[in-house]
Amino acid sequence: MDLRETAALSIVGLTSHKLRTLLTMLGIIFGVAAVIAMLSIGEGAKQESLEQIRQMGISNIIVQHWDKSEDGLEDAINSDRNLSQGLSREDAEAIQRIFPLAEYVTPQREFKSKALAGSNTFNTMVVGTTPEYLTVLNARMSSGVFFSEEDVAETRRVCVLGSDAKRALFFFKDPIGQRVKIRSQWFTVIGVLEDKGAAGGKIGGVLEVRNTDEDIYVPLTTVLRRFQFANDEAELTQITVKVTNSESLSEAATIVRAIMNRRHRGVEDFKIAIPEELLRQSQKTQQIFNVVMGCIAGISLLVGGIGIMNIMLASVLERTREIGIRRALGARRKDILSQFLVESLMVSLLGGTIGVILGYAIPEVITLYAGWRTIVQPWTIALAFGVSAAVGIGFGIYPARQAAMLSPIDALRYE
């Protein structure tokens, strides 16, 4: 009996009990869909983390001002303020002067504000920084130029827009040379940064990363001299140190911490983070998540396989006389084995196909409604489909062998 005849007989056997066949496939469908969906969520989280680390700089050390009031430590603030005034430009200069591995040291002063251009407004983060920002944060210009050392020295009112800020304030118009109002100050737009496309979040659950495409950048000296801040606020919110040798980031962070501790007289009013190390922690957590979700999906496939075995054993029992008649008419054991094995394989492959379609749709729905980034890789579809086929064969062999080993005489006598 050739493969075509075997397949035809298998289809007849499966379609004679449509509901039972469908219920048998459900375990495979949900298992395959779960495998694809979980792996796509994990891959999306991985790519998000990689983009965040590129945004923060793979060879950077981040020194951030620690606002203890946000952590409910108001009592410690007054005593600390007598010893340290928080991050300052002098801290950045000390790191640049003392630390030989510091290639660039970029001070930043950030504050939230509403930007106005014509009749358009946009809530943004204003970032006062220095020209080294482009190199330290791996940023590129889409149009125009970044501000220069001369702009910083002259405290000029110029600004560079993030891509989202540009779209919100000017839509499709060229913003170069146009004016933007921040608080009571007017700034001339001299450039627009390329779209980084990285969403906000936390690296390793510790270092906060925002969508920098929404930021507006101005010279640091302009921010410090033209805007009023509370007396108890630190001069800087962040210092980013780009290290020449990325292989010694941990040792470099220890040196930076020692410099800061000495300058701040032992007051812990700052936090030091290494994005690369936090990324590794995040990836380890993600790997654990993938393993757990993979096990859950695997259990679903296992249940589906057991369902296939159960239904095929029931089918063998129901069709015992049919098997006896076929054997009496000359069908060989391998023909019976092939028929039931093909039936099992068809159930798993059809369930796998539906599961692949469902598994591709679920990440799209998650992205649409939950805003999570998901990436369906071709190899995940191949893996899930291959596993479903393996389940069909693996759990179909035993029932098929049981059918093939039936004695024709006993089968014909079966009532």
C-alpha angles and dihedrals in degrees: 000000000000127000094258093056090045091052092048092052090047092053091050090050093050098043092052087071103032098163093047091049091050093049089049091054094052094082091052092044095052093040094053092043090050093050093052095042095048094046091048091052090049092048091049091051090048093052090045090054092048091052091048092052091049088050092052093041126257094235098038134112115209120212110189132184110250112223100201092189088071089058094048095255099126092138091063095050099075095047091047093049091063089062103031136023094201129249115352141172087256088063091054091047091049092052091048091048101042104031111073095193093058105108094175132007114196120190118203135193114191133185136163119247144153115255122208129201115169106310093336122100131187133183105230145161111249111213120197109199145134133268091263088073092090092059098038096049096036092240126159134200120248093188138349122011139290117249118273137226087262090056089052093047092048093043089230121187098238128129143193119216129220113232095255092046089052093051092047095049103034106015106198097344122109105256097193109121093011123121130244125193118219112183102315097333128094119217131191116229111233101166150005125221124227118260110268094186096205117139124222124262141105129297109222089350090284115071113063114223121187133191100274091190086080094055130105117212125211134167112284094231090053091055094048095047104036101040127064120228132179115275092238094055120103117251092235133031097199144009118200117201118197109205122212093218112046091188092071099049095127093052090044091052090052090054092047090050091051091051092049094046091053094048093045093045093241095307112142097217093133139058127217121207134176109209093203093056092045089051091054090051090049091050092051089052089047091051090053089049091051092049093050093046090045090054091050091050090045091054089053090052090047090053088049090051092050088050090053091050092048095049093045091051088051089048091052090051093049094047099044093117090047089054091049092051092049091049091049090052091055106273112150126226091252089055091056090043091051094048096054093039091052090049090053091046092049092053092051095043094048090047089047092052093051089044091053091052091047091043090054092048097048096063090048090054091046091051092046099048105022098035093229117146112240130181122194108205119204091233091059090058091048091047094049092046092047092049091051090052091048090050090051093051096039096049094036098056096076097051090043091052090048090054094046094050095054114119111241091224094050091044093053091049092051114113 
